[in-house]
Every structure is written in C-alpha cells, then in structure tokens.
Amino acid sequence: MSRHSYHPSDADLRPTFDAALTRACAGQGIRTCTGLNAATDHALAAVSAAAPDPPEALVAAARAAFAQQLAGTGSDDELPRFMRQNDRG
C-alpha cells in the first residue's frame, strides 16, 4: 500500500485562499482540508467571526498569514509534528 501526499503549489493555493477569504468576509465559515495551513485558517476564522464587515486589519492579517505560508515561514508549531505541512521529518 502506497501513501501519497499531495502538497498544492502556490498557483493552486492562491485561488483557494481568495475563495476562502471571500467566504470568510461573508461570514460563511472556513472549510478544512484546503491546503491552507493552521495559521492561515485561524486568521480566516477571525475574519469570518467579524463578518459581515470585518475590520481591514483582520483581512490584512489573513493575507499576511497566507503570504507567510507561501514563503514557507507560516507557523504550524501548535500542530502535532505529523500534521505540520512544512515538516517532512
């Protein structure tokens, strides 16, 4: 039995994030298993909680978290090691 691990590319993640941010701004909640890391998901959840008119600071924080994910500097430290996207060890 082989185990495949799919790691979406930056090009795959950008439209995923844009759609997630649009949903969050409308208060529609956050979907799981999208390829976005925990830090980005948490930031999107904060946006969603403040909908329908989230402060620009929360939207900017979500964009910053996503930028960190793309740069490989986003933090999944609060997750168990096997769940961390940037930890291949």
C-alpha positions in Angstrom: 0.0 0.0 0.0 1.5 3.3 -1.0 0.8 6.5 0.7 0.6 9.6 -1.4 0.9 13.1 0.0 -0.4 16.0 -2.1 1.2 19.4 -1.5 -0.6 22.0 -3.6 1.5 24.5 -5.5 1.4 28.2 -4.9 -0.6 28.5 -8.1 -3.2 26.1 -6.6 -3.3 27.8 -3.3 -3.9 31.4 -4.5 -7.4 30.8 -5.8 -8.2 28.6 -2.8 -7.2 31.4 -0.4 -9.0 34.1 -2.4 -12.2 32.0 -2.3 -11.7 31.3 1.4 -11.2 35.0 2.1 -14.4 35.9 0.1 -16.4 33.3 2.1 -14.9 34.5 5.4 -15.8 38.1 4.7 -19.3 37.0 4.0 -19.4 35.0 7.3 -19.7 31.6 5.6 -17.1 29.9 7.8 -13.9 28.1 7.0 -13.6 24.9 5.0 -11.0 22.3 6.1 -8.6 20.2 4.0 -8.0 23.0 1.6 -4.2 23.0 1.7 -4.1 26.2 3.8 -2.1 25.9 7.0 -3.4 26.3 10.5 -2.1 29.9 10.9 -4.0 30.9 7.7 -7.1 29.1 8.8 -7.0 30.8 12.2 -6.7 34.2 10.5 -9.6 33.4 8.2 -11.7 32.3 11.1 -11.1 35.6 12.8 -12.3 37.4 9.6 -15.4 35.1 9.4 -16.2 35.8 13.1 -16.2 39.6 12.4 -18.4 39.3 9.2 -20.2 40.8 7.5 -18.0 43.8 7.9 -14.6 42.6 9.2 -12.0 45.2 10.0 -9.4 45.7 7.4 -6.7 44.8 10.0 -8.2 41.2 10.2 -8.3 40.9 6.4 -4.7 42.1 6.2 -3.7 39.6 8.9 -5.2 36.8 6.9 -3.4 38.0 3.8 -0.1 38.2 5.8 -0.6 34.7 7.2 -1.2 33.3 3.7 1.9 35.2 2.4 3.9 33.5 5.2 2.6 30.1 4.2 3.7 30.7 0.6 7.1 31.8 1.8 7.4 28.7 4.0 7.6 30.8 7.2 4.0 30.3 8.4 3.8 28.6 11.8 2.2 25.3 12.3 4.0 24.9 15.6 0.8 24.3 17.5 0.0 21.2 15.5 1.4 17.7 16.2 4.5 17.1 14.1 2.9 14.7 11.7 0.3 17.4 10.7 2.8 20.2 10.0 2.9 21.0 6.3 6.5 22.3 6.3 7.8 19.4 8.4 8.9 16.4 6.3 10.9 14.7 9.0 
